[in-house]
Amino acid sequence: MTPKILEKLKEIEAERNIKILLAVESGSRAWGFASPDSDYDIRFIYRHEKDWYLSPWDKDETIEFMTEDALDGS
């Protein structure tokens, strides 16, 4: 599953023009008690380009996604 997760994170970086600084697995899989239908919880910290932060306009500061192959990211 790691290649799919990395591919999805690269896709998010390209779509949103961000740089993911740190990504971790969380949830039941990270704690070792996943059930057969558990999804893969991915949490990440990212940064935008400098101009994004200098804009006076309000922007959505949260990125969230859920895929059909059980990736749950935010």
Secondary structure, 3 states (H helix, E strand, C coil): CHHHHHHHHHHHHHHHCEEEEEEEEECHHHHCCCCCCCCEEEEEEEEECHHHHHCCCCCCCCCCEECCCCEEEC
